[in-house]
Amino acid sequence: METNIKVILKSKFKSKIDWLSSNYSNEIAGFIAGTIKDNQIIVEDLLIPAQEVGTSSIEMNGKQISLLRKEYGKACEKIIGEWHSHCDMSCFWSVTDDDFINQYMEPRKIGIFIVSAKARHLIRIEVREPFGISIDKVPYSVEYDDNLNKSLKKEIEKKITERVGYVSNSTSTYYGGGGYTNEEKEFKQEVAKKVTYYNKTNIVVVGPLYWFYSDAVCQEFEDLNPEQDPLGQGKEYHNINFKFKTKEKAIDFMKDVKTFLLMVVRNEDSNTGGGINNLYELW
């Protein structure tokens, strides 16, 4: 859906999300401070709370949010949305993202949400009054300033706690859920089995995948013209074929699609708690 809403990212904000999404190896989140007036959204700064992070999850509790208000003061009154990174993955809206956005928007009329990966950014605007609409892939204008990176690095080192071998049993999950489990290796192995390269044709076949996963892959990589091949009588499982001109492009894609599939699997696990057994049932 096209929109006449103009989004302007101030240099301070843009420098922060460029650096964080390019140099920080875990997911990280922050609140967007700015102004919304008429048909213009001006994004001024990123307010970063203390949080626990992993490669596919972020958690923060009420105490950490209260400390955010203590640190940033009146700037918190200008919060208009949320930003988070997808580390080395691509920019897309996961099921967890959608759940958080719906929760955030319950008491609000309008909000802006940004997901970033490798200094690439996807912007989404949510409107709840006078009626509900969601506007994705919103264009923006920006100013550049590279002088903020050193101070930003110090801020991140102070606030971020990285999770290693951690399983969460907290009920204060803010974003992404349960962190790592000892099944992580099995998840990666199962994902790797689903991606095959045929060197004579430079075709990469992803599958067989249950329709839920195959649809997610096709949507994420739609610019590569995926071809779905339904399998079996019920056709609930699909192979997805991707054709490339060179081996190098095929190999690069294999890395990207494995990373994306692992992200989808982790999100599914955090939502269902089914672990590797749940994966085997749906895979």
Secondary structure, DSSP 8 states (H G I E B T S, - for coil): -----EEEE-HHHHHHHHHHHHH-SS--EEEEEEEEETTEEEEEEEE---EEE-SS-EE--HHHHHHHHHHHGGGGGGEEEEEEE-TTS-----HHHHHHHHHHHTT-SEEEEEEEETTEEEEEEEE-SSS-EEEES---EE----TTHHHHHHHHHHHEEE-SS-----S---BS-S---TTHHHHHHHHHHTEEEETTTTEEEEEEEEHHHHHHHHHHTGGG--EEEEETTT--EEEEEEE-SSHHHHHHHHHHHHHHHHHHHHHHHHHH--HHHHHHHH-
